[in-house]
Amino acid sequence: MTTAAALFPTAAQAAPPSDVKPVRVVILVDESGSLKDQDVKRERAAAQLIALSELSPKSQVAVVGFGSSNGPGQSAVDIVCPLTGVETAQDRESLGRCVERLRLRGTEEGNDTDHAAALEQALDIMGKPDDQQRAKIVFLLTDGVLDVRHSPQYGADEQARNANAQAQITRSLGDAKQGQVQIWPLGFGSADKSALDAFAAGGWTQPCGDQKTTTPTARVVATSADVERSLLEAFAYARCAGIEKSVSDSLDAGATVDLHVNIPIIATDGSIVVVKRDKRIQVTYFDPDGAQVPKQGEMKESTFQAAGEAGPVESLRIRNPLPGQWRIQLKSPPGVSRQEVSATVVWQGALRASISLSNPRPRPGEQVNVRLRLQTRTGTITDPEALAGLRFSARMSGDGFQEAPVELGDTGEGADRAQGDGEYSGQVVIPATATGALAFVGKVTGPGVAGDERPYATRIAGPADHLRAQVELPAVTVEPGGTVAGTVRVTNDAAPVQLGLRLVDVPGTVSLSAPQLQAATGSSEQGFELRVAADAGQGPVGGSIQVLDPAGQVVAEEFVDVDVQPPTPLWQRALQALLIILVVLALVLPFLLARRRARRRAADPSELTLHLFDRPGEPYISRLQAPLGEGPEFTFEVSDGRLVRTYGSGYAVRRGQGRTVLVRDPSGQELDPLVPGRPIALPNGMYLGVDDGRTRGGGAEQPAYGAAEPYQSRTTHRPMPGDDLL
């Protein structure tokens, strides 16, 4: 089915409720003698699947058993469950119980197969007054072919009775097509597929527009599991719903098994259908957050209603389900035989498209951006994966030109503001011949999407239109009780006027700070606020805000894109701050440690060797190698012509910039910088030189100290009396 929304609703044209459309279902169940007891059990389970899976509380279901009327007192049809609503759990339980009255007919009850009478009874039920305009669906469950040779109401000639009944079926199918009644046949075993195909093709065949999967189709199945899955698929397609993959497992006596099913984000209504076969098996449901949900009542803005707990088929109907993976836990008591259990999700998105124009009052020849997005009852859908199976389109019509399509895309190119944000946009030029009324209709089509077309209209700007406006409203996250600031920019070529502000399709927990603003002559800018109620539920807020001129015409519009989230608890904020600190430390600490190592390496004097000279150019008389691992500075003194290591007193030596070595005498006075190859004078008249093993290791040539005997490095000098090699 197609959902659509159009532009600029007026006060008298409020948006309709976004509920799943109800259906009227008649299930025709074969009770003929060609069946076996196991077949009847399958039919009962199949009928219960439909009765318990229905999504709309305003829907109605009837179950009719049929055989044939071969003599006095017999009836070809048996209304097992009269047309019943499914609004309450009791209604659905009642349907589940009355299905148990389906039976295998004996010869004395008329046990041939009268499809003609069954279809006629279904159309009679469909013809009852209906103030809800429900979609009409007939499910035909049968294992055989038409056989009324023993039914005198089809003529005196026994050989002509089947032909006469077939003619009646043909007429009934024509009535079904005219009355828009779908027919979905499901055959067992040796059922005549061609005859069932004729039933499917003879009724209404376009229940959901151009969606091919929803065209009524006949199916012939062999096993119970095939019956369940095929009927659930037919049910979902018939009412334009979506269906997720079924999951199954074996459940032993006294054991527990978990089944996991998915509810998509675009689902606003869903049923989790569980086939447990034995009514003693207990079923528990857990939402994607891991919380057990009630079988009746409300939780997390969802409403739950279970039915069928006392039977072989159980379902949990959910309004506004939490999207994601659900866990269904099945527990079997001792003494119950091993069972094959399964779970399936049938869902529908009661959605509406929100459409907006960059300029709601364009002039002929102007280019306009058309924007379309989809929202549920609770907020806007932006997940690209959730929207992947849907098609967004729009069309433009009006006075003075022919209707034209508007191509939309979410590519981030052209008129589209951002790729993958759930907003589909396109550009269109208003025809030069446009004269008055102008209308845009947006459509979103796809499996499981329900809604309808609701066109909203505007007009071409005329000579008296002196206003242009633009709304700026950022996409933000706000806490309950918070506000969102927006701006309206106005260009007014006439006298000052008062403009109105209006929220459309925005929940009641969000309101405007003021319903009007003043537009002075010329260009002006006015601020406004959206106020989020303190009791607002968390999640995205959709809809739009409109600016209205004094005549009530829309002159500007923008989508509302607000995400309401509760304030972060203090403990969580502290934890987040701690995590940030830890992350920063994890990133910075290695750098700081490396820098510290580099500094220590640069300051490490352990590769320095000091030499003491009587005079420059002569061989040294004493040598002292710097200690290892004792810090960036070491001390020594000159005693009896020798360099002697000390601990905190005397001369102090440390590395300086580049190749320089800094020396401080015992009085604290800094001496001239010491460089390898250039001795400096000490206060006692002697000279001090240095050899740097680090420089030599890097390939630099060591300079000579004098011509009499070159200054020798510690790696080439022979030890002499007076050397200190500590």
CORVENVEN-V977592 format. One record per backbone hydrogen bond with DSSP energy under -0.5 kcal/mol. NH is the residue of the N-H (numbers start at 0). CO is the residue of the C=O. E is the energy in kcal/mol with one decimal. If there is no record, write none. Layout:
BEGIN
nh/co/e
NH/CO/E
NH/CO/E
END
This chain:
BEGIN
nh/co/e
2/443/-1.9
3/451/-2.6
4/441/-1.0
5/453/-1.2
6/439/-0.9
6/455/-0.8
12/9/-1.9
18/16/-1.3
23/134/-3.5
24/22/-0.5
24/59/-2.9
25/136/-2.2
26/61/-2.7
27/25/-0.6
27/138/-3.5
28/26/-0.6
28/63/-3.1
29/27/-0.5
29/140/-2.3
30/65/-3.1
32/110/-2.9
34/31/-1.6
39/35/-1.9
40/36/-1.9
41/37/-1.9
42/38/-2.3
43/39/-2.6
44/40/-2.5
45/41/-2.5
46/42/-2.7
47/43/-2.5
48/44/-2.0
49/45/-1.5
50/46/-2.3
51/47/-2.7
52/48/-1.4
53/49/-1.1
58/55/-1.5
59/22/-2.4
60/83/-2.7
61/24/-2.3
62/80/-2.1
63/26/-3.1
64/77/-3.0
65/28/-2.3
66/75/-2.7
67/109/-1.8
69/67/-0.6
73/70/-1.7
77/64/-2.9
79/62/-0.8
79/77/-1.5
80/62/-2.4
83/60/-2.3
85/58/-1.2
91/87/-1.8
92/88/-2.6
93/89/-2.4
94/90/-1.9
95/91/-2.3
96/92/-1.9
97/93/-2.5
98/94/-1.6
99/96/-1.2
100/97/-1.9
101/98/-2.2
104/30/-2.4
104/102/-0.7
108/105/-1.6
109/105/-0.6
109/106/-1.0
112/146/-1.0
113/66/-2.3
113/111/-0.6
114/112/-0.8
117/113/-1.7
118/114/-2.6
119/115/-2.2
120/116/-2.3
121/117/-2.1
122/118/-2.3
123/119/-1.8
124/120/-2.1
125/121/-2.3
126/122/-1.5
127/124/-1.4
132/129/-0.6
134/21/-1.7
135/179/-0.7
136/23/-2.5
136/134/-0.5
137/181/-2.1
138/25/-2.4
139/137/-0.5
139/183/-1.8
140/27/-3.3
140/138/-0.6
141/139/-0.6
141/185/-2.1
146/112/-2.9
150/147/-2.0
151/149/-0.7
153/150/-1.6
154/151/-1.9
157/155/-0.8
159/156/-1.1
160/156/-0.8
160/157/-0.6
163/159/-2.5
164/160/-2.7
165/161/-2.4
166/162/-2.2
167/163/-1.9
168/164/-2.3
169/165/-2.3
170/166/-2.1
171/167/-2.6
172/168/-2.6
173/169/-1.8
174/170/-2.0
175/171/-2.5
176/172/-2.5
177/173/-2.2
178/174/-2.3
179/176/-1.2
180/175/-3.1
181/135/-2.5
181/179/-0.6
183/137/-3.1
184/182/-0.6
185/139/-3.6
186/218/-3.9
187/141/-1.7
188/220/-2.1
190/187/-1.4
191/143/-0.5
192/190/-1.0
195/191/-2.0
196/192/-2.5
197/193/-1.6
198/194/-1.4
199/195/-2.2
200/196/-2.6
201/197/-1.5
202/198/-1.0
203/180/-2.6
208/205/-0.9
210/207/-1.1
211/209/-0.7
213/210/-1.1
214/211/-1.7
218/184/-1.5
220/186/-2.8
226/222/-1.9
227/223/-2.4
228/224/-2.4
229/225/-2.8
230/226/-2.5
231/227/-2.3
232/228/-2.5
233/229/-2.6
234/230/-2.8
235/231/-2.7
236/232/-3.0
237/233/-2.6
238/234/-1.7
239/236/-1.5
240/235/-3.6
241/346/-3.5
243/344/-2.5
246/342/-2.3
248/340/-2.2
250/338/-3.2
251/249/-0.5
253/332/-1.0
254/251/-1.9
256/329/-2.4
258/327/-2.9
260/325/-2.0
262/323/-2.3
263/261/-0.5
266/263/-1.5
267/265/-0.5
267/347/-2.0
268/347/-1.9
269/317/-2.3
270/345/-2.8
271/315/-2.2
272/270/-0.8
272/343/-3.3
273/271/-0.6
273/313/-3.7
274/272/-0.5
274/341/-2.1
275/273/-0.8
275/311/-2.2
276/311/-2.1
277/275/-2.8
278/276/-0.6
280/277/-1.8
281/330/-2.5
283/328/-2.5
285/326/-2.4
286/290/-2.7
289/286/-2.6
292/284/-2.1
296/303/-1.7
298/301/-2.2
301/298/-1.9
302/318/-1.9
303/296/-3.4
304/316/-1.8
305/294/-2.2
306/314/-2.1
310/307/-2.1
313/273/-3.0
314/306/-2.5
315/271/-1.7
316/304/-2.9
316/314/-0.5
317/269/-3.5
318/302/-2.4
319/267/-3.4
319/317/-0.5
323/262/-2.5
325/260/-3.4
325/323/-0.5
326/285/-2.2
327/258/-3.5
328/283/-2.9
328/326/-0.6
329/256/-2.9
329/327/-0.5
330/281/-2.5
331/254/-2.8
335/332/-1.3
338/250/-2.5
340/248/-2.8
340/338/-0.7
341/274/-1.8
342/246/-2.4
343/272/-2.1
345/270/-2.4
345/343/-0.5
346/241/-2.7
347/268/-2.6
348/447/-3.5
349/347/-0.8
350/348/-1.9
350/449/-1.2
351/374/-1.8
353/372/-3.3
354/352/-0.5
355/370/-2.6
357/368/-1.9
361/358/-0.5
364/429/-2.6
365/362/-2.2
367/427/-3.2
369/367/-0.5
369/425/-3.3
370/355/-2.9
371/423/-2.9
372/353/-2.1
374/351/-2.0
375/378/-3.1
380/373/-2.8
381/379/-0.6
386/382/-1.4
387/383/-0.6
387/384/-0.7
389/386/-1.8
390/444/-2.8
392/442/-2.2
393/405/-1.1
394/440/-1.9
395/403/-3.3
396/438/-2.4
397/400/-0.6
398/436/-2.1
400/397/-1.0
403/395/-2.8
405/393/-3.0
408/424/-1.9
415/412/-2.1
419/409/-1.5
420/417/-0.9
423/371/-3.4
423/421/-0.6
424/408/-2.6
424/422/-0.5
425/369/-2.0
427/367/-2.3
429/365/-2.9
429/427/-0.5
433/430/-1.7
434/398/-1.6
437/457/-2.6
438/396/-3.2
439/455/-1.1
440/394/-2.1
441/4/-1.9
442/392/-3.2
443/2/-2.8
444/390/-2.2
445/0/-0.7
448/445/-1.8
449/348/-2.9
449/447/-0.5
455/439/-0.9
457/437/-3.4
459/435/-2.7
460/361/-2.9
464/461/-1.8
465/463/-0.9
467/490/-1.9
468/554/-0.7
469/488/-2.0
471/486/-3.1
472/470/-0.5
473/484/-0.6
475/473/-0.7
475/560/-1.3
477/562/-2.3
480/531/-0.8
480/532/-0.8
481/478/-2.3
483/529/-2.0
485/527/-2.7
486/471/-2.6
487/525/-3.2
488/469/-2.8
489/487/-0.5
489/523/-2.6
490/467/-3.0
491/489/-0.5
491/521/-2.4
492/465/-2.2
492/490/-0.5
496/518/-2.0
498/496/-0.5
498/516/-3.1
499/547/-2.4
500/514/-2.8
501/545/-2.1
503/543/-2.9
509/506/-1.9
510/530/-2.3
512/528/-2.2
516/498/-2.3
518/496/-3.0
519/517/-0.6
521/491/-3.4
523/489/-2.4
525/487/-2.7
527/485/-2.0
529/483/-2.7
530/510/-3.2
530/528/-0.5
531/481/-2.8
531/529/-0.5
532/508/-3.2
532/530/-0.5
535/532/-1.7
538/563/-3.0
540/561/-3.3
543/503/-2.4
544/557/-2.7
545/501/-3.2
546/555/-2.8
547/499/-2.8
548/552/-2.8
551/548/-2.7
554/546/-3.1
555/546/-1.2
557/544/-2.0
559/542/-2.5
560/558/-0.5
561/540/-1.5
562/475/-2.5
563/538/-2.6
563/561/-0.6
564/477/-2.2
564/562/-0.6
572/568/-2.5
573/569/-2.6
574/570/-2.2
575/571/-2.8
576/572/-2.6
577/573/-2.5
578/574/-2.7
579/575/-2.4
580/576/-2.4
581/577/-2.7
582/578/-2.6
583/579/-2.8
584/580/-2.9
585/581/-2.7
586/582/-1.9
587/583/-3.3
588/584/-3.3
591/587/-2.5
592/588/-3.1
593/589/-2.4
594/590/-2.5
595/591/-2.7
596/592/-2.7
597/593/-2.3
598/594/-2.5
599/595/-2.9
600/596/-2.6
601/597/-2.7
602/598/-2.4
603/599/-1.4
604/630/-0.5
607/604/-2.5
608/690/-2.1
609/623/-3.2
610/688/-2.5
611/621/-2.7
612/686/-2.9
617/614/-1.5
620/611/-3.4
621/611/-1.1
623/609/-2.4
624/723/-1.1
625/607/-2.7
633/652/-1.9
634/645/-0.6
635/650/-2.0
636/643/-2.3
638/636/-0.6
638/641/-2.5
641/638/-0.9
642/721/-0.5
643/636/-3.0
643/641/-0.6
645/634/-1.9
650/635/-2.8
651/663/-2.4
652/633/-2.8
653/661/-2.0
654/602/-0.5
654/631/-0.6
655/659/-2.6
659/656/-1.9
660/673/-2.6
661/653/-2.7
663/651/-2.3
664/668/-2.9
667/664/-2.5
670/662/-2.8
673/660/-3.2
674/677/-0.8
676/689/-0.7
677/674/-2.5
679/687/-2.4
681/685/-3.6
684/681/-2.1
686/612/-2.7
687/679/-2.9
688/610/-3.0
690/608/-2.4
692/606/-2.9
692/690/-0.7
695/691/-1.8
696/692/-2.4
697/693/-1.1
698/695/-1.8
699/694/-1.8
708/616/-1.3
711/709/-0.5
715/712/-1.4
716/712/-2.2
722/719/-1.9
723/622/-4.0
724/722/-0.6
END
